[in-house]
């Protein structure tokens, strides 16, 4: 009797143990299949929207357009501003047709002339002959953007060479904040506020001390969806006006080591992997030698090959491209600029029309928790929201794509899943040499981030692999794409 009860209880205990073990195994499996913990810092929602725009347009327009200068003195008469055929819809259409996602207007440059009828100065369009003083450039550009589906942003120069208050810091800061409020409350949604750090002497010979904290607070309150370009904002300067990022480009940044208008060029360009803030870089550059329109530069619009090089080294280096296209004295984008923009957009579309790795067989040296959620195939599914990841603690891995047949390519596009942080810090790319049965190195890099484009020698192979050599944490990869360019 006793023995029978023991045996029955034993079977019961074994069954309970089996169920418990299965539960533990399932729990461990679920735990292993969970997404990697974010490695801070990570982008906020505004920064993600900004990053995915990739390209947007700068519009330098004002009294300098009519005086043939780059920097005005602030003494120009408003009467010089009189575009003969102003058409903001032409600007917006040209930007939209060129693949841009946003327009940034120089609402006020260093000369202090306002392209809207500001209540706080007489130095504005309200005292110009254009539309008998009833015009408002900011309003027309804002409405044109809305009509074609472009985001709209403003550049309000902190340096004002016209204002009598400039150099009297408390008075000028109040003046500047009032103008900032006008722009952020009267023209619909503002998606970006752009500042530089230019600072000169006022009419009293004193240097202006900008109240950046107060400026930032106003933008956060009145334009909560806007990203701010400045050394203390959401987006940093890349460190040059050539539109070119470095070969290493972190979105991580340490703002404590820089000041607006200052800072170190190296950190601006490369970022800082030890930085505690997410502040990706913007690459600003003009399509012409100058930022404002000059007739003598009509034949000096950047060539297609030059613009493509800028694209690969800006958008293709984990940045956004901010391309300036200055309206002329008619108030139109010049025909030469518009033609080049169309050519530029067509070339990009053609070069990235066919992803040769799409849907191909992908394998990885490590998969997170053996979960399909993190399989290598996710890098070839044309969906940035799906990704491959290695297990925690693993900072080296290999992802291989079998193309099925010998395939020729010369562009490689890589993307990390940056919602979990920027991780990869070193890698190289190999192509399989069927003749020698060996892998051959064709490219190497450090950072990837949101998007990195490698221009490699024209390569024909059936298999290609990415070898991740180092990372800040277990790596993620959402895209591994191959293309054959039509335009160089």
C-alpha positions in Angstrom: 0.0 0.0 0.0 2.7 2.4 1.1 4.9 1.5 -1.9 2.0 2.0 -4.3 1.2 5.5 -2.9 4.9 6.4 -3.1 5.0 5.3 -6.7 1.9 7.2 -7.6 3.1 10.3 -5.8 6.4 9.9 -7.6 4.6 9.9 -10.9 2.7 13.0 -9.8 5.8 14.7 -8.7 7.6 13.9 -11.9 4.6 15.2 -13.9 4.7 18.4 -11.9 8.4 18.7 -12.3 8.0 18.2 -16.1 5.4 20.9 -16.3 7.5 23.2 -14.2 10.5 22.5 -16.3 8.6 23.2 -19.5 7.3 26.4 -18.0 10.9 27.5 -17.0 12.1 26.6 -20.5 9.3 28.6 -22.1 10.0 31.6 -19.8 13.7 31.5 -20.7 12.9 31.2 -24.4 10.6 34.2 -24.2 13.2 36.1 -22.2 15.9 35.3 -24.7 13.6 36.4 -27.5 12.9 39.8 -26.1 14.3 42.9 -27.8 17.7 44.2 -26.6 17.5 46.8 -24.0 18.2 50.3 -25.4 21.7 51.5 -25.0 21.5 55.2 -24.2 21.2 57.8 -25.5 18.5 57.1 -28.1 16.6 59.5 -30.5 13.3 61.1 -29.5 10.3 61.1 -31.8 11.1 64.5 -33.3 14.6 63.4 -34.1 13.4 60.2 -35.7 11.1 62.2 -38.0 14.0 64.6 -38.8 16.4 61.7 -39.6 13.9 60.0 -42.0 13.5 63.3 -44.0 17.1 62.7 -45.1 17.1 65.8 -47.4 15.6 69.3 -47.0 16.2 72.6 -48.6 17.6 75.9 -47.4 16.3 79.2 -48.9 18.6 82.2 -48.5 16.5 85.2 -49.6 16.4 88.8 -48.5 18.1 92.2 -49.1 21.4 90.5 -49.9 19.7 89.0 -53.0 19.3 92.6 -54.4 22.6 94.1 -53.1 24.7 91.2 -54.4 26.2 90.5 -51.0 26.5 87.5 -48.7 26.4 89.4 -45.4 24.5 92.7 -45.3 25.4 95.6 -43.1 22.0 96.2 -41.7 21.9 99.7 -43.2 20.2 98.7 -46.4 17.0 100.4 -47.3 13.9 98.2 -47.3 13.2 99.8 -50.8 15.9 97.5 -52.3 13.7 94.4 -51.7 11.3 94.2 -54.7 11.2 90.7 -56.4 9.5 91.1 -59.8 7.9 87.7 -60.1 7.8 86.2 -56.6 6.3 82.7 -56.5 6.7 80.6 -53.4 4.7 77.8 -55.1 7.5 77.4 -57.6 10.0 77.0 -54.7 7.9 74.3 -53.0 7.1 72.4 -56.2 10.8 72.4 -57.2 11.7 71.1 -53.7 9.0 68.4 -53.8 9.9 67.3 -57.3 13.5 67.0 -56.2 12.6 64.6 -53.3 13.1 67.1 -50.5 10.9 66.8 -47.4 11.1 70.3 -45.9 12.0 73.9 -46.6 13.8 76.2 -44.2 13.5 79.9 -44.9 15.9 82.7 -43.8 13.1 84.7 -42.2 15.8 87.1 -41.0 19.6 87.1 -41.8 22.4 89.0 -40.1 21.3 92.3 -41.8 18.1 92.2 -39.6 15.7 92.6 -42.5 12.5 90.6 -41.8 10.7 88.7 -44.5 7.4 89.1 -42.6 5.8 92.3 -41.3 7.2 92.1 -37.8 5.5 94.4 -35.3 8.9 95.0 -33.6 10.9 96.6 -36.3 10.5 98.9 -39.3 13.3 97.0 -41.1 11.0 94.5 -42.9 8.9 93.8 -46.0 6.1 96.1 -44.7 8.3 99.1 -45.7 9.4 97.7 -49.1 7.8 98.4 -52.4 7.0 94.7 -52.9 3.2 94.3 -53.0 3.0 97.9 -51.7 4.3 96.8 -48.3 1.5 94.3 -47.9 3.5 91.2 -48.7 4.6 88.4 -46.3 7.2 86.0 -47.6 7.1 83.7 -44.6 3.3 83.3 -45.0 3.5 82.5 -48.7 6.2 80.0 -48.3 4.5 78.4 -45.3 1.2 78.0 -47.3 3.1 76.7 -50.4 4.7 74.0 -48.3 1.4 73.0 -46.8 -0.2 72.8 -50.3 2.4 70.3 -51.6 3.0 68.4 -48.4 6.3 69.8 -47.3 7.3 70.5 -43.7 8.3 74.1 -43.0 11.0 75.6 -40.8 12.6 79.0 -40.1 16.0 80.5 -39.7 16.0 83.6 -37.4 19.5 85.0 -37.2 20.5 85.8 -33.6 22.9 88.4 -35.0 21.0 91.5 -36.1 23.2 94.3 -37.5 20.2 96.6 -37.8 18.6 96.5 -34.4 19.3 99.4 -32.1 19.1 97.0 -29.2 21.8 94.7 -30.3 24.6 94.8 -27.8 22.2 95.8 -25.0 21.7 92.2 -24.0 18.5 92.3 -21.9 16.7 94.6 -24.4 17.8 92.7 -27.5 17.0 89.3 -26.0 13.4 90.5 -25.3 13.3 91.9 -28.9 14.5 88.6 -30.3 12.1 86.5 -28.2 9.2 88.6 -29.5 10.2 88.0 -33.1 10.6 84.3 -32.3 7.1 84.2 -30.9 5.7 85.9 -34.0 7.2 83.2 -36.3 6.1 80.3 -34.1 2.5 81.4 -33.6 1.4 83.0 -36.9 2.5 80.6 -39.6 1.1 77.2 -38.8 3.2 74.2 -37.8 7.0 74.9 -37.6 9.0 71.7 -38.0 12.5 73.1 -37.5 14.1 76.2 -36.0 17.6 76.8 -37.3 20.2 78.9 -35.5 23.8 79.7 -36.1 26.1 81.3 -33.6 27.2 84.4 -35.5 27.8 87.2 -33.1 29.3 90.6 -33.7 29.4 94.0 -32.0 26.3 96.1 -31.6 26.0 99.8 -32.6 27.2 100.6 -29.1 30.4 98.6 -29.6 29.3 95.9 -27.2 29.0 92.2 -27.9 25.6 90.7 -27.5 25.1 87.9 -24.9 22.3 85.6 -26.3 19.9 84.1 -23.8 19.9 80.7 -25.4 18.0 79.1 -22.5 15.1 81.5 -23.0 15.1 81.0 -26.8 15.1 77.2 -26.4 12.2 77.4 -23.9 10.0 79.4 -26.2 10.6 76.9 -29.1 9.8 73.9 -26.8 6.6 75.6 -25.7 5.3 77.0 -29.0 6.6 74.5 -31.5 6.8 71.1 -29.6 7.2 69.2 -32.8 10.1 71.2 -34.0 13.7 70.1 -34.0 16.3 72.7 -33.2 19.5 73.1 -35.0 22.2 74.4 -32.7 25.0 73.2 -30.5 22.5 72.9 -27.7 19.6 71.6 -29.7 18.4 68.4 -31.2 20.7 68.5 -34.3 24.3 69.5 -34.4 26.4 71.1 -37.1 28.8 68.7 -38.9 31.6 71.2 -38.7 31.9 72.5 -42.3 29.8 74.1 -45.0 30.8 71.6 -47.7 28.0 69.1 -46.9 30.5 66.4 -45.9 30.5 64.2 -42.8 33.5 62.3 -41.5 34.3 58.6 -42.1 33.2 58.1 -38.5 29.9 59.8 -37.5 28.2 59.1 -34.2 24.8 60.5 -33.4 26.0 60.6 -29.8 27.3 64.0 -28.5 28.7 65.7 -25.5 27.3 69.3 -25.6 29.1 70.2 -22.4 32.4 70.5 -24.3 31.0 73.0 -26.9 29.2 76.3 -26.9 26.9 77.7 -29.6 29.2 79.3 -32.2 32.2 77.4 -30.8 33.1 73.9 -29.9 35.6 71.5 -31.4 35.4 70.7 -35.1 36.4 67.1 -34.5 33.4 66.3 -32.2 31.1 68.2 -34.4 32.1 66.0 -37.3 32.6 62.7 -35.6 30.3 62.9 -32.6 31.3 61.2 -29.4 30.7 57.6 -28.6 30.9 58.5 -24.9 28.4 61.4 -25.3 25.3 61.3 -23.2 23.0 63.1 -25.6 21.6 62.1 -29.0 22.4 64.9 -31.4 22.9 63.7 -35.0 24.7 65.9 -37.5 23.3 68.0 -40.3 25.4 68.7 -43.4 24.6 72.1 -44.8 25.9 73.3 -48.2 24.8 75.5 -51.0 24.2 74.4 -54.6 26.2 77.4 -55.6 29.5 78.9 -54.3 27.5 81.5 -52.4 24.5 81.2 -50.1 22.5 84.1 -51.6 21.8 84.5 -55.3 24.5 86.1 -57.5 24.0 86.3 -61.2 27.7 85.7 -61.9 27.2 82.2 -60.3 24.5 81.0 -62.7 27.1 78.9 -64.5 28.6 77.6 -61.2 25.8 75.4 -60.0 27.4 72.2 -58.6 27.7 69.4 -61.0 25.7 66.2 -60.7 28.7 64.2 -59.7 29.6 66.8 -57.0 26.0 66.6 -55.6 26.1 62.8 -55.6 29.4 62.8 -53.7 27.8 65.2 -51.1 24.8 62.8 -50.9 26.9 59.8 -50.2 28.9 61.7 -47.6 25.9 63.2 -45.8 22.8 61.1 -46.1 25.1 58.1 -46.6 27.1 59.0 -43.5 24.4 59.0 -40.9 23.4 62.6 -41.4 20.8 64.7 -43.1 21.5 66.9 -46.1 20.5 70.6 -45.9 21.0 71.9 -49.4 20.7 75.7 -50.0 19.0 76.8 -53.2 18.8 80.6 -53.3 15.9 82.4 -55.0 17.0 85.0 -57.5 15.9 88.7 -57.9 12.7 87.6 -59.6 11.7 85.7 -56.5 12.1 82.4 -58.4 14.6 79.5 -58.2 16.8 79.9 -61.2 16.3 77.5 -64.1 19.8 76.1 -63.8 19.3 75.2 -60.2 15.9 73.6 -60.8 17.3 71.5 -63.7 20.1 70.3 -61.6 17.8 69.4 -58.7 15.7 67.3 -61.1 18.8 65.6 -62.4 20.1 64.9 -58.9 16.8 63.4 -57.8 16.6 61.2 -60.9 20.1 59.9 -60.3 19.4 59.0 -56.7 16.3 57.2 -57.7 18.0 55.3 -60.5 21.0 54.3 -58.3 18.8 52.9 -55.6 16.0 51.6 -57.7 16.8 47.8 -57.4 18.0 46.3 -54.2 19.9 43.2 -55.5 19.8 41.6 -52.0 16.1 41.9 -51.5 14.6 38.6 -50.4 17.8 36.7 -50.8 19.0 34.0 -48.4 20.6 35.5 -45.3 22.4 33.7 -42.5 24.1 35.0 -39.3 26.7 33.6 -37.0 24.4 34.4 -34.1 20.6 35.0 -33.7 19.0 36.4 -30.6 17.2 33.6 -28.8 16.7 31.6 -31.9 13.7 33.9 -32.5 12.4 34.7 -36.0 11.9 38.2 -34.7 15.6 38.6 -35.0 16.6 36.4 -37.9 19.1 37.5 -40.4 16.4 37.5 -43.2 15.1 40.7 -41.7 17.9 42.7 -43.1 16.8 41.9 -46.7 13.0 42.4 -46.3 12.9 46.1 -47.3 11.4 47.1 -43.9 13.5 49.3 -41.6 11.3 48.4 -38.7 12.4 44.8 -38.7 15.9 43.9 -37.7 18.5 41.3 -36.8 20.1 41.2 -33.5 22.7 39.2 -31.7 22.5 38.0 -28.0 23.3 40.3 -25.1 27.0 40.5 -24.4 27.9 39.5 -28.0 29.6 42.4 -29.8 31.0 40.5 -32.8 29.0 38.7 -35.5 28.8 37.9 -39.2 25.8 38.3 -41.6 26.0 36.6 -44.9 23.8 37.0 -48.0 23.7 34.4 -50.8 22.6 36.1 -53.9 21.9 32.8 -55.7 23.9 33.8 -58.8 27.0 36.0 -59.5 25.7 39.6 -59.1 27.4 42.9 -59.8 27.1 45.8 -57.4 29.1 48.9 -56.3 26.9 50.4 -53.6 26.2 48.9 -50.1 23.5 50.4 -47.9 23.5 49.5 -44.2 21.1 50.6 -41.4 21.1 50.0 -37.7 17.8 50.0 -35.7 18.7 53.2 -34.0 15.5 53.3 -31.8 17.6 51.0 -29.6 20.7 53.2 -29.9 23.7 53.4 -32.2 25.9 50.4 -31.5 28.3 49.3 -34.2 31.8 50.8 -34.0 33.8 48.7 -36.5 33.2 46.3 -39.4 34.4 45.2 -42.8 32.7 43.8 -45.9 33.8 40.7 -47.7 32.9 39.2 -51.1 33.3 35.5 -52.0 35.9 34.7 -54.6 34.7 31.5 -56.3 38.0 31.2 -58.1 40.1 30.9 -54.9 37.3 29.8 -52.6 38.2 32.6 -50.2 36.6 35.7 -48.8 38.1 39.0 -50.0 37.8 42.3 -48.1 36.2 45.0 -50.3 35.4 47.7 -47.7 35.7 48.6 -44.1 34.1 51.1 -41.8 33.5 52.2 -38.2 30.0 53.7 -37.6 26.7 52.9 -39.3 23.8 54.6 -37.4 20.6 55.4 -39.3 22.1 54.9 -42.7 25.6 54.3 -44.1 26.3 54.0 -47.8 29.6 52.3 -48.9 30.9 53.0 -52.4 32.9 49.9 -53.2 34.8 48.8 -56.3 32.5 47.2 -58.9 32.2 43.7 -57.5 30.7 40.5 -59.0 30.1 37.7 -56.6 27.4 35.3 -55.4 28.0 35.8 -51.7 28.7 38.9 -49.6 29.1 39.2 -45.8 29.3 41.9 -43.2 31.7 41.2 -40.4 31.0 43.2 -37.3 34.2 43.5 -35.4 33.1 45.7 -32.5 30.0 47.4 -31.0 29.0 49.3 -27.9 26.5 46.5 -27.1 24.9 43.6 -29.0 24.6 44.9 -32.6 21.4 45.4 -34.5 21.0 45.7 -38.3 17.7 46.5 -40.1 19.1 46.8 -43.7 21.8 45.2 -45.7 21.2 46.2 -49.3 23.2 46.1 -52.5 22.9 48.3 -55.6 24.5 48.8 -59.0 24.8 52.5 -59.7 23.8 54.1 -63.1 25.2 57.5 -62.2 28.6 58.3 -60.6 
